[in-house]
Amino acid sequence: MVTGALSQVLSGNPAERVLDRTLRAHRLLSREQRQVLAEAVFNVALWRRRLAFHLGTSEASGSELLCAFLAQLVGLSSDVAARLSGLATPPELVSGEPSSLALRYSLPDWLAEHFTREWGDAAGDFCAHLNVPGPITLRANLLKTRREDLQTRLRAEGVETRPGALSPLALQVVGPKPNLYGLDSLREGLFEVQDEGSQGIGLLVEARPGETVLDLCAGAGGKTLLLGAAMENRGRLLAYDPDAGRLDRLLQRSSRAGLSIVQVLRSPPEGLLADRVLVDAPCSELGSLRRGPDLRFRLEPGALSALPPVQRDLLARARRLVRPGGRLVYATCTVNRAENEDVVHDFLQGAPEFQLVPAEGSEGFWVRAPHLQGTDGFFAAVFERRAG
């Protein structure tokens, strides 16, 4: 069962979908067996390059990779690891740590080289944190509760949390992963699951009650809901996304959250002036690689250069929609200068009516990263349009 699932993942099928199908096909597995299956699939999917190094070959089977994982990273004896992996004899394993960043942290070569260019001496620390699952972080919905009251409510439902260090809205789940979607508090709209870095981007907008606020790349609306709560459900909150299905989900989530001011736009906005505009741009998503064990292996190098033209177009559109004296926030969840700093510099050169509002971080930009603040990787630039 495990090796069959691994073969599918190693062939390019998304690990989460493979695991879901496998668990559905084996519903009689105990909770412990399901957990072991998930750990085996996810860890071998994640560490495949490091494991191949220990096996001394890039052509290893799923069973051999599983054996290397159990022996090298779990610490079982080679005989026991082989037996649990379905191998007649244990393979010879190379001990020690790989010298290259790519093999040490199980990354494609091109991606390890990219992170070295981006982070310099800190690249190893960043890559190490990509191999550790991120925390489960919740955002309290201030339209319905306070963070302290939500923490008490969750404790009564069996979920322990601690306040986040970066966002005044954040609670981090402590202990084993709970079934959040089975909680009444979620169904009542008291919280949303949202990384603390993502919450930070929404807070940078500084949306206020009574304003006109536009979320130009709303998606399913995680940041839109945060903006609406900051506006205290007063004003005009516009949300656009080219994916109509995601906007439909946003409307459902808005209803659950008690947010009635959201106006979904089914075509790109034109002819309006907003007090605040958020461009949470589509990007290569390198900042969220720790959220999936095989995402790094399904990326192509071309992803790093494909999106800057789209991002520039979005900023050019947003430029026309910000009133004098208003605020524009450009954000991504990637680690790539071509999509971040370069896009911002190009925008400022062509839009003299905007000025950069310095934020803490390099070059006055707002940056979050797993090895720095413990969040996913995010980038943001805050602009203000000069009055008059």
Residue pairs with C-beta under 8 A, 6 or more apart in sequence:
1 22
1 26
1 37
2 37
2 40
2 41
2 62
2 66
3 61
3 62
3 63
3 66
3 85
3 86
4 22
4 62
5 18
5 19
5 22
5 37
5 41
6 40
6 41
6 44
6 45
6 62
6 63
6 65
6 66
7 61
7 62
8 18
9 15
9 18
9 41
9 44
9 45
9 294
10 45
10 48
10 62
10 65
12 297
12 298
14 292
14 294
14 298
15 41
15 42
15 45
15 292
15 293
15 294
16 292
18 41
19 37
19 38
19 41
19 42
22 37
22 41
23 29
23 34
23 37
23 38
29 37
40 66
40 69
41 293
42 293
43 69
43 73
43 293
44 51
44 62
44 65
44 66
44 69
45 293
45 294
45 297
46 106
46 131
46 293
46 294
47 69
47 73
47 106
47 131
48 65
48 106
48 297
49 102
49 103
49 106
49 107
49 108
50 73
50 98
50 103
50 104
50 105
50 106
51 60
51 65
51 68
51 69
51 72
51 73
51 106
52 58
52 60
52 65
52 68
53 94
53 98
53 103
54 68
54 71
54 72
54 93
54 94
54 95
55 64
55 65
55 68
55 91
55 93
55 94
56 92
56 93
56 94
60 68
63 85
63 86
63 87
64 85
64 87
64 91
66 84
66 85
67 78
67 81
67 82
67 84
67 85
67 87
67 90
67 91
68 81
68 91
68 93
70 76
70 80
70 81
70 84
70 85
71 77
71 78
71 81
71 90
71 93
72 93
72 95
74 81
76 84
78 90
78 93
79 90
81 90
82 88
82 89
82 90
82 91
97 104
98 104
100 109
100 112
101 107
101 112
101 115
101 116
101 123
101 124
101 127
102 108
102 109
102 111
102 112
102 113
104 124
104 127
105 112
105 124
105 127
105 128
105 130
105 131
106 131
106 296
107 115
107 127
107 130
107 296
108 296
108 297
108 299
110 301
111 286
111 296
111 299
112 123
112 127
114 286
114 304
114 336
115 123
115 126
115 127
115 335
116 123
118 335
118 336
118 337
119 125
119 126
119 335
122 371
125 371
126 335
126 369
126 370
126 371
128 371
129 290
129 369
129 370
129 371
130 289
130 290
130 296
130 370
131 290
132 290
132 370
133 290
133 291
134 195
134 290
134 291
134 370
134 374
134 375
134 376
135 172
135 173
135 374
136 172
136 173
136 177
136 178
136 180
136 193
137 164
137 170
137 171
137 172
137 173
137 193
137 194
137 195
137 196
137 199
138 150
138 154
138 161
138 170
138 171
138 172
138 173
138 180
138 191
138 192
138 193
138 194
139 167
139 169
139 170
139 191
139 192
139 193
139 194
139 199
139 226
140 146
140 147
140 150
140 169
140 170
140 171
140 190
140 191
141 189
141 190
141 191
141 192
141 225
141 229
141 257
141 258
142 169
142 229
142 230
143 189
143 228
143 229
143 232
143 233
143 257
143 258
143 259
144 188
144 189
144 190
144 257
144 258
145 153
145 190
145 191
147 163
147 168
147 169
147 170
147 171
150 171
150 185
150 190
150 191
151 161
151 163
151 171
153 185
153 190
154 160
154 161
154 171
154 183
154 185
154 191
155 161
157 183
157 184
157 185
158 178
159 173
159 178
159 180
159 183
160 173
160 174
160 175
161 171
161 172
161 173
161 174
162 171
162 172
162 174
163 170
163 171
163 172
164 170
164 171
164 172
164 196
164 199
165 196
165 373
165 374
166 196
166 197
166 199
166 200
166 368
166 373
166 375
167 196
167 199
167 200
167 203
169 199
169 203
169 226
170 196
170 199
171 191
172 196
173 180
180 186
180 193
185 191
187 256
188 256
189 256
189 257
189 258
192 222
192 225
192 253
192 257
194 222
194 226
195 375
195 376
196 368
196 373
196 374
196 375
197 287
197 333
197 368
197 373
197 375
197 376
197 377
197 378
198 222
198 223
198 333
198 375
198 376
198 378
199 226
200 366
200 368
200 375
200 378
200 380
201 223
201 278
201 280
201 329
201 331
201 366
201 378
201 380
202 223
202 226
202 227
202 230
202 278
203 226
203 230
204 329
204 331
204 359
204 366
204 380
204 382
205 213
205 227
205 230
205 276
205 278
205 327
205 329
206 230
206 276
206 327
207 213
207 227
207 230
207 231
207 235
207 237
207 276
208 230
208 231
208 235
208 275
209 231
209 232
209 234
209 235
210 231
210 234
210 235
211 231
211 235
211 236
211 274
211 275
211 276
212 235
212 236
212 238
212 272
212 273
212 274
212 275
212 276
213 227
213 231
213 235
213 236
213 237
213 238
213 274
213 275
213 276
213 277
213 278
214 238
214 239
214 240
214 269
214 272
214 274
214 276
214 277
214 278
214 318
214 321
215 221
215 223
215 224
215 227
215 237
215 238
215 239
215 240
215 278
215 280
216 240
216 269
216 277
216 278
216 279
216 280
216 314
216 317
216 318
216 321
217 240
217 241
217 278
217 279
217 280
217 281
217 282
217 314
218 224
218 239
218 240
218 241
218 246
218 247
218 250
218 280
219 241
219 243
219 246
219 250
219 280
220 246
220 249
220 250
220 253
221 239
221 246
221 247
221 249
221 250
221 253
221 254
221 262
223 278
223 280
224 237
224 239
224 250
224 254
224 262
225 253
225 254
225 257
225 259
227 237
227 276
227 278
228 237
228 254
228 257
228 259
228 261
228 262
229 257
229 259
231 237
231 261
233 258
233 259
233 260
233 261
234 261
235 261
236 261
236 263
237 259
237 261
237 262
237 263
238 263
238 265
238 269
238 272
238 274
239 247
239 250
239 262
239 263
239 264
239 265
240 247
240 264
240 265
240 267
240 268
240 269
241 247
241 250
244 266
247 264
247 266
250 262
250 264
251 262
251 264
254 260
254 262
268 317
269 321
270 320
272 321
273 321
273 322
273 323
273 326
274 321
274 322
274 323
274 326
275 323
275 326
275 327
276 326
276 327
276 328
276 329
277 318
277 321
277 322
277 326
277 327
277 328
277 329
278 329
278 331
279 314
279 315
279 318
279 328
279 329
279 330
279 331
280 331
280 332
281 307
281 310
281 311
281 314
281 315
281 330
281 331
281 332
281 339
282 307
282 310
282 311
283 307
283 311
283 332
283 333
283 334
283 336
283 339
284 299
284 303
284 304
284 306
284 307
284 334
284 336
284 339
285 295
285 333
285 334
286 299
286 333
286 334
286 335
286 336
286 377
287 332
287 333
287 334
287 335
287 369
287 376
287 377
287 378
287 379
288 295
288 333
288 376
288 377
289 295
289 296
290 370
290 376
291 376
304 336
304 338
304 339
305 338
307 339
308 338
308 339
308 342
308 343
311 330
311 332
311 339
311 343
312 343
312 346
312 347
315 328
315 330
315 343
315 347
315 351
316 347
316 350
318 328
318 330
319 328
319 347
319 351
319 354
322 328
322 354
322 383
322 385
323 385
324 353
324 385
324 386
324 387
324 388
325 384
325 385
325 386
325 387
326 384
326 385
327 357
327 382
327 383
327 384
327 385
328 354
328 382
328 383
328 384
328 385
329 380
329 381
329 382
329 383
330 343
330 344
330 347
330 380
330 381
330 383
331 378
331 379
331 380
331 381
332 339
332 340
332 378
332 379
332 380
333 376
333 377
333 378
333 379
334 340
334 377
334 379
335 369
335 377
335 379
339 379
340 365
340 379
340 381
341 363
341 365
341 379
344 356
344 365
344 381
347 354
347 383
348 354
348 355
348 356
348 383
353 385
353 386
354 383
354 384
354 385
354 386
355 383
355 384
355 386
356 364
356 381
356 382
356 383
357 382
357 383
357 384
358 364
359 365
359 366
359 380
359 381
359 382
360 366
361 367
365 379
365 380
365 381
366 378
366 379
366 380
366 381
366 382
367 378
367 379
367 380
368 375
368 376
368 377
368 378
369 375
369 377
369 378
370 376
370 377
